[in-house]
Amino acid sequence: MKNISVWGCHFILESGIWKEWSDFDKVRFQVFQKYSCIPFELFKELLSKILKREHWTTKDFCAEGFPKLQRRFLKRTKSEIPKLSDFRDHIPREYRRTIYTGSKKDLTVLLNKINKKDEKKKKMRRRK
């Protein structure tokens, strides 16, 4: 699976679009990404649930241990290495290009727009 840039992963994490994904899809996406796209504690919890293993060490999540973790995930879930296109429907259309190819500046602008929309929605709810 192609890795998303650090800024793309940061955008996914901060925007919260990952919250709408199933637990399996969150883990399936994160386990093949170089940078954190979901909160680490949640990732560990979901990974434990899916792989039925409760105890993790820092070795499991370091650069040397991660390929083993990926192989274990694929073996236990009997799945194949996902492609970025598998998650196309999980990422809203208006964010796709920016997430895949965007710079820090592009992603910051997009994140600010999302935050402004959220603030407007909150204000509208308060008025009612």
N, C-alpha and C positions, 0 to 999 in steps of 0.2 A: 504494500500500500504506500502510495506517495505521501510524504509528510507535508503537512500544512506548515506555513511559516510560523515563527514564534508569535508574530502579531496576529495571524489568523487564529491560532489556538487561544491567545489572550482574548480576542474578540468573542469566540465561542464561550469561553469561561465567563467573561464579564456580562455578556448579553443575556445569558441564561437560556439560550435556545436549546441547550442540552437537556433542560428540565422536562421537555416534552417527549424525549426519547425513552424507549423501554430500557429497563435495567441491563438487559443483554446487549442492546445496541450501544449503550454508554460504555460498557466494558469493551465490547468488540472494537469500537472506534478508538478508545483511549489506549488500549494495549498495543496498538500499532502506530501510535503517534509519538514523536520524539519529545514534544512539549505537553504540558498539562492543559487539558481541555475541560476537565471536570475537577471539582475539589478532590484533593488527594485522599482525604479520609473517606469520602464517599466511594472513590474508586477502590480502595482497599476493602471496604465493607462489601461492595457488590462483587468484587473478585472472589472474596471468601465464600460468598453465597453461591456463586456459579461454579467455582472449582471445588467447593466443599472442603476448604482448608482454612483453618482459623488463624494459624500462626505464620506471620511473615517476618522476615528479617530485612535489614537494609540491603543485604546481598541480593535479595530477590529483585530489588528495584534499581540496582546500580547498572552501569553500562554493560558489565559482563553477565549479570544475572537476567537481564531483560529478554534476551533471545530465548533463554530456557523457559521463561514465563510465557512468552508467545507460543512456543512449541507445546507447552502444557495446556494452554488455553485451547489451541487448535485440536489437540488430541482429545481432551475431555469433552469439548462441545461438538466434536466431529464436524467442524466447519472448515472452510478454506480461508486463506488470507483474503480479507475484504479489499475491495477496490474503492477508491475515493468516490467513484460513480455510484456505488451501493448506498451511499449516504446522501445522494443528491436530493432526495425527497425530504430528508431530515433538516435540510438547511433552506430557509426561506429564499425564494428566487432572487429577491432584491439584494441579498447579502452574498450570494455565491461568488460572483466575480471578485468582489473585494476580499473575501476570505481566502480564496485560492491564489490571488495574485497581488493583493493589496500591500501597501507599505504601512508603516506605523501611522503616518499622517492620515491616509485614507481611512484606516480602521478607527482612528480616534474621532474623526469627523462623523463617521457612521454611528459609532457608539454614543456620541453626544446627541445625534438626532433621535436615537431610540430612547435615551433618557428623557429628552424633552417631551416625546410622545407619552411616555409613562407619567410624567408630571402633569400633563394636560388631562389625562384620564383620571388621575387622582383628584384634580381640582373639580372636574365635572361630577365626580361621585360625591364630593363634599357639598356641592351646590344642591344636589337632590336630597 
